[in-house]
């Protein structure tokens, strides 16, 4: 039984790349939104871009 507790304790310390993947996903979503906004605002038709 102590061996199982040691394995569970070791596994709980290393959770994997969860936080890194969350940050990458968040940055990519924000980046995609900003890129879309930047590109689409150039196609606005407001008669001021002669």
Beta strands, then each sheet from edge to edge (+ up, - down):
end
